[in-house]
Amino acid sequence: MKRKLTNIFLSFVATCCLTSCLNDGDDEVTLVYYDDTAITSFTLGTLERQMTGKDSKGQDSVYTTTLNAGVYKFRINQQTREIYNPDSLPYGTDVSKCTCTVSTKNSGTVVIKVTPETEEDDSLYLVSSSDSLDFSYPRELRVYNGRATAYRSYTLKVNVHQQKEDDFGWQSQTQSEDLRQLTNKRVVSLNGRLLVFGRRAGAGALFLSDDGKEWRAAQSNVNMVLDANVGENMAVYNGKLYILTGNLVLSSPDGEQWTQETSNATLVKLIGAGKNALYALTATGLSSSADGKTWTPETLDDHVTLLPTENLQLVSLPQQTVAGFNRLLLFGNRNKTDYPADRKTMIWGKIETTGPNAVNEPWTYYSLDEEVVRTLPRLDGLQGLVYDKKVYAFGTVSSDNTSESYVVYYTENSGLTWTLTSSYQLPAELVTANETFTLTVDNNDYLWLVGENGKIWKGRLSQLGW
């Protein structure tokens, strides 16, 4: 423990060094002072927070409210002498005028250094729960023992989010000439690596990147010929990427070391995976496989003609309320030539169950009855994924059969109703060029977007990085 005291603090030293004896008859009370002490807890009081809302005219308006900062726990590292809140205070919280309560071991006395450590002024002031203190920068707290002969010094840092909740923006990464030369691109995230499949010179091609900036052609361990449409035939399942090329089902943990699982002529398109199985489109419906080798026909309800065959998206949603239950959502379009009157996306659902009593439930078509007013319109270039615990659908929609606009819809009730959102707008460069794109989400909750011109962006919803 440090033993230096400043001159300004002499009055505090004198007070703490007194030993009192109170005589009342034969009774005597002696104040006992301890040589050791430490800060044992730190709590903030009520703070002010600036927020943005809409006024009566619908315009953005800034207003001030209060925040009970006492619910935000502070950690005290006695080894490194650091005090901090692991969960940052909300964006807009004013920490320049804070009240706080500090508890100590053996009734130690807490003081705060007036200026940052980079300045020479060593002035100290007692910390009181009624004082307003500026915690907008790291502060030095000291706790003195009962004899005022030694102290412990702590660095206090009050963390505040620097981004608004639900803030999202795209960050440009690079432009790859190799990716620019691909058409029908599809990006997928696999074990920390990005893979982009596409078509080049009439055949399939695959490029890899470990950071989204440097890209290289995949070097396969087998003499593998990729179909031109391989990007439409892949699924991540149990830590591996499965693809369907020709009649072959192949798997890989990294995009380069491949294993042939089976040859199956009944599979038309590999569409995705749930928690228990891979799923593929067949000429008569759907099939599933728990290992990529053995495939079994799935049971569908009576609306088989309403099964989508293009832009197929299969997403998996763990059910929070029932352990061992997983909701699968399959959505896509039917062939526009055969079904020109389709104005809605075809949506199917199924519950996967796990455990010894698991039952293979049938697939059910989500009826487009008139009372379902918030359905998902037919989207060209449809892409779907789970993000921030919601299912999102990205694509373009024709408003008058001639013009198309990029839209994003989401559902919070497993596809029963859909809401149009203005979030996740495309980078302006893509909108201007009217380019197609492909996107995926990685294990760190970053969305990755690859444009038609081979340019790559990434973005993450602010709170998912907190």
C-alpha positions in Angstrom: 0.0 0.0 0.0 1.2 3.5 -0.8 2.1 5.7 2.1 2.4 9.2 0.7 -0.2 11.9 1.8 -0.6 15.3 0.2 -0.5 18.5 2.2 -4.0 19.4 1.3 -5.1 16.2 2.9 -3.5 17.0 6.3 -6.7 17.9 8.0 -8.1 14.5 7.1 -5.0 12.8 8.5 -5.3 14.6 11.7 -8.9 13.6 12.2 -8.3 10.0 11.4 -5.3 9.7 13.8 -7.3 10.7 16.9 -8.0 8.1 19.5 -10.9 9.0 21.7 -11.7 7.8 25.2 -15.1 8.6 26.6 -15.4 8.4 30.4 -18.8 7.7 31.9 -18.3 6.3 35.4 -16.2 3.2 35.1 -17.0 2.6 31.3 -14.4 3.4 28.8 -14.8 3.1 25.0 -11.6 3.1 22.8 -11.7 3.6 19.0 -9.7 0.9 17.3 -8.1 1.6 13.9 -6.9 -1.0 11.4 -3.9 -0.9 9.2 -5.5 -2.5 6.1 -8.5 -1.4 4.0 -9.9 -1.7 0.5 -12.9 -0.6 -1.6 -15.4 -3.4 -1.5 -18.4 -2.0 -3.5 -19.2 1.0 -5.8 -22.7 2.1 -6.9 -23.9 5.0 -9.0 -27.0 7.0 -8.2 -29.6 8.5 -10.5 -28.2 10.0 -13.6 -29.6 12.1 -16.5 -29.9 10.7 -20.0 -30.6 12.4 -23.3 -32.8 10.6 -25.7 -34.3 11.2 -29.1 -38.0 10.8 -29.8 -40.7 12.2 -32.1 -42.6 15.3 -31.3 -46.3 16.0 -32.1 -45.3 16.9 -35.7 -43.3 13.7 -36.2 -40.0 15.5 -36.1 -36.9 14.2 -34.1 -36.9 15.8 -30.7 -34.2 15.6 -28.0 -35.4 15.3 -24.4 -33.8 14.5 -21.0 -34.9 11.7 -18.7 -33.5 10.0 -15.6 -31.7 6.6 -15.4 -31.4 4.5 -12.2 -27.8 3.7 -12.7 -27.7 1.7 -9.4 -28.9 -1.4 -11.3 -25.6 -1.4 -13.2 -23.1 -3.6 -11.3 -19.5 -2.5 -10.9 -16.6 -5.0 -10.7 -13.6 -4.4 -8.4 -10.4 -6.1 -9.4 -8.3 -6.0 -6.2 -5.2 -7.3 -8.2 -5.1 -4.6 -10.9 -6.9 -2.0 -8.7 -9.6 -1.3 -11.3 -13.3 -0.5 -10.8 -15.5 -0.7 -13.9 -19.0 -1.6 -15.1 -18.9 -4.6 -17.6 -22.4 -3.6 -18.8 -22.1 -0.1 -20.3 -24.6 2.6 -19.4 -27.0 3.4 -22.2 -26.1 5.8 -25.0 -26.7 9.4 -24.1 -26.1 9.0 -20.3 -24.5 12.0 -18.7 -21.7 10.9 -16.4 -20.2 14.3 -15.9 -22.5 14.8 -12.9 -22.7 11.6 -10.9 -23.4 10.7 -7.3 -22.1 7.5 -5.9 -21.9 5.3 -2.9 -18.6 3.6 -2.0 -18.2 0.9 0.7 -14.9 -0.1 2.2 -13.2 -2.6 4.4 -12.5 -1.6 8.1 -14.2 1.7 7.6 -11.6 3.1 5.3 -12.0 6.7 4.0 -12.4 7.3 0.3 -11.0 10.3 -1.5 -10.8 11.2 -5.2 -7.9 12.8 -7.0 -9.0 16.1 -8.4 -7.3 15.9 -11.8 -6.4 13.1 -14.2 -3.2 11.2 -13.5 -1.5 12.9 -16.4 -1.5 16.2 -14.5 0.7 17.0 -11.5 -2.0 18.3 -9.1 -2.3 15.8 -6.3 -5.2 17.5 -4.6 -7.7 15.1 -3.0 -11.2 15.5 -1.8 -13.4 13.3 0.4 -16.0 11.3 -1.5 -19.6 11.9 -0.3 -22.8 10.2 -1.5 -24.3 13.7 -1.9 -21.5 15.2 -4.0 -21.7 15.5 -7.8 -18.6 14.1 -9.5 -17.3 14.0 -13.0 -16.8 10.4 -14.3 -16.6 11.2 -18.0 -12.9 10.2 -17.9 -11.0 7.7 -15.7 -10.6 8.9 -12.1 -8.3 7.8 -9.3 -9.9 6.8 -6.0 -7.9 6.2 -2.9 -9.0 4.5 0.3 -7.1 5.3 3.5 -6.8 3.0 6.5 -8.1 4.0 9.9 -4.7 5.4 11.0 -4.2 7.3 7.7 -0.8 5.7 7.4 -1.4 4.0 4.1 -3.8 3.8 1.2 -4.9 1.8 -1.8 -5.3 3.5 -5.2 -7.9 2.4 -7.7 -8.7 3.5 -11.3 -12.4 4.0 -11.8 -13.8 3.9 -15.3 -17.5 4.4 -16.0 -18.4 2.8 -19.4 -21.1 4.3 -21.6 -22.2 3.0 -24.9 -21.0 5.1 -27.7 -23.6 3.9 -30.2 -27.3 4.1 -30.1 -29.3 0.9 -29.7 -30.5 -0.5 -33.0 -27.8 1.5 -34.8 -26.5 -0.3 -38.0 -24.2 0.7 -40.8 -22.2 -1.0 -43.5 -18.4 -0.8 -43.4 -16.6 -1.2 -46.8 -14.0 -3.9 -46.7 -12.4 -4.5 -50.1 -13.2 -5.2 -53.8 -12.1 -8.5 -55.2 -11.5 -8.9 -58.9 -11.9 -12.7 -58.5 -15.3 -12.3 -57.0 -16.3 -9.6 -59.6 -15.8 -12.2 -62.3 -18.3 -14.6 -60.7 -22.0 -14.6 -61.4 -24.8 -16.2 -59.3 -22.7 -15.6 -56.2 -23.6 -17.0 -52.8 -21.7 -16.2 -49.6 -21.7 -18.4 -46.4 -19.9 -18.2 -43.1 -18.2 -21.4 -41.9 -16.1 -21.8 -38.7 -14.7 -18.2 -38.9 -14.1 -18.3 -42.7 -16.1 -16.8 -45.5 -16.8 -18.8 -48.6 -18.2 -17.4 -51.9 -19.5 -19.9 -54.5 -20.3 -18.7 -58.0 -20.3 -19.4 -61.7 -17.4 -18.7 -63.9 -16.9 -19.9 -67.5 -20.0 -22.1 -67.2 -18.7 -24.0 -64.2 -18.8 -23.6 -60.4 -16.0 -21.9 -58.5 -15.2 -21.3 -54.9 -13.2 -18.6 -53.2 -12.2 -18.3 -49.5 -11.3 -15.5 -47.1 -10.3 -15.5 -43.4 -10.9 -11.8 -42.9 -13.2 -10.6 -45.7 -10.4 -8.7 -47.3 -7.9 -11.1 -48.8 -9.5 -13.8 -51.1 -8.0 -16.9 -52.8 -9.3 -19.7 -54.9 -10.0 -22.9 -52.8 -7.5 -25.7 -53.2 -9.5 -28.9 -52.9 -8.0 -32.2 -51.6 -10.1 -34.1 -54.2 -10.6 -33.7 -57.9 -13.9 -32.0 -57.4 -16.0 -30.5 -60.2 -18.5 -27.9 -59.1 -21.9 -27.5 -60.8 -22.6 -24.0 -62.1 -25.5 -23.8 -59.7 -23.6 -25.0 -56.6 -24.3 -21.8 -54.8 -28.0 -22.7 -54.7 -27.2 -26.1 -53.2 -25.4 -25.8 -49.9 -26.1 -25.9 -46.1 -24.1 -25.6 -42.9 -24.9 -28.4 -40.5 -23.0 -29.6 -37.4 -20.0 -27.5 -38.1 -19.6 -28.6 -41.7 -20.6 -27.2 -45.1 -22.6 -29.6 -47.2 -23.0 -29.1 -51.0 -24.9 -30.9 -53.7 -23.0 -31.0 -57.0 -24.4 -33.3 -59.7 -25.6 -36.3 -57.7 -22.9 -36.1 -55.1 -23.3 -34.8 -51.6 -20.0 -33.5 -50.2 -19.0 -32.1 -46.8 -16.2 -30.0 -45.6 -15.2 -28.2 -42.3 -13.2 -25.5 -44.1 -14.1 -25.4 -47.9 -10.9 -27.3 -48.9 -10.9 -30.7 -47.2 -13.9 -32.5 -48.7 -15.5 -35.8 -48.1 -18.0 -37.5 -50.3 -21.0 -38.5 -48.2 -23.2 -40.2 -50.9 -24.5 -40.2 -54.4 -28.2 -39.7 -54.7 -30.0 -39.1 -57.9 -33.3 -38.2 -56.2 -32.0 -34.9 -54.7 -32.9 -31.9 -56.8 -31.6 -29.1 -54.6 -30.0 -29.0 -51.1 -31.9 -26.2 -49.3 -30.6 -26.0 -45.7 -30.4 -27.6 -42.3 -32.1 -27.6 -39.0 -30.7 -28.9 -35.7 -31.4 -32.6 -36.4 -31.0 -32.9 -40.2 -30.2 -31.7 -43.6 -33.1 -31.0 -46.0 -33.3 -31.3 -49.8 -35.9 -30.7 -52.5 -36.8 -33.7 -54.6 -39.1 -34.2 -57.6 -41.9 -35.3 -55.3 -41.4 -33.1 -52.2 -38.7 -33.0 -49.5 -36.2 -35.4 -48.1 -34.0 -35.2 -44.9 -30.8 -36.8 -43.7 -29.1 -36.8 -40.3 -25.7 -37.6 -41.7 -25.7 -36.6 -45.4 -25.6 -40.2 -46.4 -29.0 -41.7 -45.9 -32.0 -39.7 -47.1 -35.6 -40.2 -46.1 -38.7 -38.6 -47.7 -40.4 -36.0 -45.5 -44.2 -35.9 -44.8 -46.0 -32.9 -46.2 -49.6 -31.8 -45.8 -52.0 -31.7 -48.8 -50.6 -28.6 -50.5 -47.6 -30.1 -52.3 -48.2 -27.9 -55.4 -47.6 -24.9 -53.2 -44.0 -26.0 -52.3 -41.5 -23.3 -53.4 -38.8 -24.4 -55.8 -36.8 -21.1 -56.3 -34.9 -18.8 -54.0 -35.4 -21.4 -51.3 -34.5 -20.3 -47.8 -34.5 -22.6 -44.7 -33.9 -21.1 -41.3 -33.9 -22.7 -37.9 -35.3 -21.1 -34.7 -34.8 -22.7 -31.3 -38.0 -22.4 -29.2 -37.3 -20.5 -26.1 -40.3 -21.8 -24.2 -40.0 -25.5 -24.9 -36.7 -27.3 -24.4 -35.7 -29.6 -27.3 -38.1 -28.0 -29.8 -36.8 -26.2 -32.9 -38.9 -24.3 -35.4 -38.0 -24.7 -39.1 -39.2 -22.1 -41.6 -38.9 -22.8 -45.3 -39.9 -20.0 -47.7 -39.3 -19.2 -51.3 -41.0 -18.8 -54.7 -42.7 -21.0 -57.2 -41.6 -20.8 -60.9 -42.8 -17.4 -62.2 -43.4 -18.8 -65.7 -45.7 -21.6 -64.4 -47.3 -19.4 -61.7 -47.3 -15.8 -63.0 -50.2 -14.8 -60.6 -48.2 -15.5 -57.4 -47.9 -12.3 -55.4 -46.9 -13.9 -52.1 -43.9 -15.9 -50.9 -44.7 -19.5 -50.2 -44.0 -20.4 -46.6 -43.9 -23.8 -44.9 -43.1 -24.7 -41.3 -42.1 -27.7 -39.2 -41.2 -28.4 -35.5 -38.0 -30.5 -34.9 -37.9 -32.3 -31.6 -34.9 -33.9 -29.9 -34.5 -36.5 -27.2 -35.5 -40.2 -26.9 -39.1 -39.5 -27.6 -38.5 -37.3 -30.7 -41.1 -37.4 -33.4 -40.6 -36.5 -37.1 -43.3 -34.0 -37.5 -44.8 -33.2 -40.9 -44.3 -30.0 -42.9 -47.3 -27.6 -42.9 -48.1 -24.9 -45.4 -48.8 -21.4 -44.0 -52.2 -20.6 -45.6 -52.6 -17.1 -47.2 -56.1 -16.6 -45.9 -57.7 -13.2 -46.3 -57.4 -12.5 -42.5 -53.6 -12.7 -42.7 -53.0 -9.1 -43.7 -49.2 -9.0 -43.1 -48.0 -11.6 -45.4 -44.6 -11.7 -47.1 -44.9 -10.5 -50.8 -43.1 -12.4 -53.5 -39.5 -11.1 -53.5 -37.1 -11.5 -56.4 -33.6 -12.5 -55.4 -35.0 -13.6 -52.0 -32.5 -14.2 -49.2 -33.4 -15.1 -45.7 -31.5 -15.4 -42.4 -31.9 -15.3 -38.6 -30.5 -12.1 -37.0 -31.1 -10.6 -33.6 -33.6 -13.4 -32.9 -35.8 -12.5 -35.8 -36.2 -14.0 -39.3 -35.4 -11.5 -42.1 -36.2 -11.7 -45.7 -34.3 -9.5 -48.2 -35.1 -9.0 -51.9 -36.8 -6.8 -54.5 -40.5 -6.4 -55.0 -42.4 -5.1 -58.1 -44.7 -2.3 -57.2 -46.4 -1.9 -60.6 -45.1 -4.9 -62.6 -42.3 -2.7 -64.0 -40.3 -1.0 -61.3 -38.6 -2.8 -58.5 -37.5 -1.7 -55.1 -35.2 -3.3 -52.5 -37.1 -4.2 -49.3 -36.5 -5.9 -46.0 -39.2 -7.7 -44.0 -38.9 -9.5 -40.7 -41.1 -11.8 -38.6 -41.1 -12.4 -34.8 -43.7 -15.1 -34.8 -42.1 -17.8 -36.9 -43.4 -16.5 -40.2 -47.1 -16.0 -39.4 -47.0 -12.3 -40.0 -44.3 -10.1 -41.6 -43.3 -6.4 -41.0 -41.6 -4.1 -43.5 -38.6 -2.4 -42.0 -36.3 0.4 -43.0 -33.3 -1.2 -41.2 -30.4 -2.8 -43.1 -30.6 -0.5 -46.1 -28.1 -1.4 -48.8 -24.9 0.6 -49.3 -25.6 3.6 -51.5 -23.2 2.3 -54.1 -25.2 -0.9 -54.6 -28.5 1.0 -54.8 -27.0 3.5 -57.4 -25.7 0.6 -59.6 -28.9 -1.5 -59.1 -26.7 -4.5 -58.3 -27.6 -7.9 -57.1 -26.0 -9.1 -53.8 -25.6 -12.0 -51.5 -25.3 -11.9 -47.7 -24.7 -14.1 -44.6 -24.1 -13.7 -40.9 -21.0 -15.0 -39.0 -20.5 -16.2 -35.5 -19.8 -12.7 -34.2 -23.1 -11.4 -35.4 -21.6 -9.5 -38.4 -23.6 -9.4 -41.6 -21.4 -9.8 -44.6 -22.6 -8.5 -48.0 -21.0 -9.3 -51.4 -22.0 -7.2 -54.3 -22.2 -8.0 -58.0 -19.1 -6.0 -58.6 -17.1 -8.0 -56.1 -17.1 -5.4 -53.4 -17.6 -6.6 -49.8 -19.2 -4.8 -46.8 -19.8 -5.9 -43.2 -22.0 -4.5 -40.5 -23.3 -5.3 -37.1 -26.3 -4.1 -35.1 -24.8 -2.0 -32.3 -26.1 -3.9 -29.3 -25.0 -7.2 -30.6 -21.4 -6.0 -30.2 -21.9 -4.8 -26.6 
